């Protein structure tokens, strides 16, 4: 790990990484919906995922979402694919 960077934990695998290596997702309390937050500035409770399919799949499972965001969230169809696409765009 690199010193000087904020460290966050991936909710998919539990590994700690510098914040810039992870993708942020946000739960907005008014709608209980999950959004992708590539800029890291959206309001709401945030969580982080590695840019790998396995971490995204595990991290977006209903059980993990309930544990991470301390309650249920509205299911979002295609969120895993959207996170993968967003991470690919950032990587380019």
C-alpha positions as a printed NumPy array, in Angstrom:
array([[  0.   ,   0.   ,   0.   ],
       [  1.06 ,   3.544,  -0.662],
       [  1.432,   6.092,   2.116],
       [ -0.333,   9.394,   1.82 ],
       [ -3.512,   8.168,   0.122],
       [ -6.867,   7.568,   1.83 ],
       [ -7.373,   3.82 ,   2.342],
       [-10.775,   2.191,   1.764],
       [-12.029,  -1.393,   2.029],
       [-13.642,  -3.257,  -0.88 ],
       [-17.059,  -4.604,   0.181],
       [-16.687,  -7.503,  -2.26 ],
       [-13.453,  -9.053,  -0.971],
       [-12.543,  -7.088,   2.162],
       [ -9.087,  -6.035,   0.958],
       [ -7.853,  -2.535,   1.755],
       [ -6.588,  -0.366,  -1.107],
       [ -5.932,   3.301,  -1.826],
       [ -9.195,   5.065,  -2.609],
       [ -8.217,   5.856,  -6.213],
       [ -7.965,   2.109,  -7.017],
       [-11.613,   1.47 ,  -6.114],
       [-15.022,   2.407,  -7.536],
       [-17.481,   4.146,  -5.212],
       [-21.167,   3.283,  -5.035],
       [-23.626,   5.404,  -3.05 ],
       [-26.949,   4.745,  -1.353],
       [-29.141,   7.82 ,  -1.399],
       [-31.41 ,   7.675,   1.622],
       [-34.419,   9.454,   0.179],
       [-34.952,   6.827,  -2.553],
       [-32.971,   3.883,  -1.064],
       [-31.365,   3.453,  -4.484],
       [-27.76 ,   2.681,  -5.308],
       [-25.816,   4.833,  -7.751],
       [-22.319,   4.678,  -9.227],
       [-20.193,   7.612,  -8.108],
       [-17.022,   7.771, -10.229],
       [-16.194,  11.312,  -9.047],
       [-16.65 ,  10.435,  -5.364],
       [-18.766,  13.5  ,  -4.601],
       [-22.359,  12.272,  -4.584],
       [-24.127,  12.665,  -1.206],
       [-25.214,   9.606,   0.73 ],
       [-23.651,   6.557,   2.356],
       [-20.781,   5.296,   0.214],
       [-19.02 ,   1.973,  -0.244],
       [-16.124,   0.875,  -2.428],
       [-15.532,  -1.983,  -4.867],
       [-12.507,  -3.234,  -6.781],
       [-12.743,  -2.929, -10.538],
       [-12.907,  -6.723, -10.913],
       [-15.993,  -8.713, -11.9  ],
       [-15.79 , -11.021,  -8.861],
       [-15.712,  -8.179,  -6.356],
       [-18.508,  -6.329,  -8.124],
       [-20.703,  -9.432,  -8.246],
       [-20.155, -10.25 ,  -4.544],
       [-20.383,  -6.631,  -3.43 ],
       [-23.705,  -6.038,  -5.167],
       [-25.368,  -9.181,  -3.827],
       [-28.489,  -8.475,  -1.716],
       [-26.833,  -9.844,   1.447],
       [-23.762,  -7.653,   1.065],
       [-25.82 ,  -4.559,   0.219],
       [-28.012,  -5.084,   3.308],
       [-24.953,  -5.44 ,   5.554],
       [-23.014,  -2.549,   4.025],
       [-25.809,   0.002,   3.894],
       [-27.49 ,  -1.149,   7.127],
       [-30.826,  -1.939,   5.541],
       [-32.429,  -2.889,   2.292],
       [-31.988,  -0.995,  -0.919],
       [-34.177,  -0.944,  -3.997],
       [-32.911,  -3.627,  -6.397],
       [-31.311,  -2.108,  -9.464],
       [-31.285,  -4.337, -12.523],
       [-28.048,  -4.19 , -14.478],
       [-26.075,  -2.321, -11.818],
       [-23.168,  -4.78 , -11.956],
       [-22.838,  -4.293, -15.716],
       [-23.042,  -0.519, -15.293],
       [-20.271,  -0.58 , -12.676],
       [-18.071,  -2.668, -14.993],
       [-18.665,  -0.249, -17.882],
       [-17.939,   2.762, -15.678],
       [-14.673,   1.241, -14.459],
       [-13.626,   0.416, -18.009],
       [-14.181,   4.036, -19.071],
       [-12.117,   5.335, -16.16 ],
       [ -9.304,   2.856, -16.901],
       [ -8.981,   4.014, -20.529]])
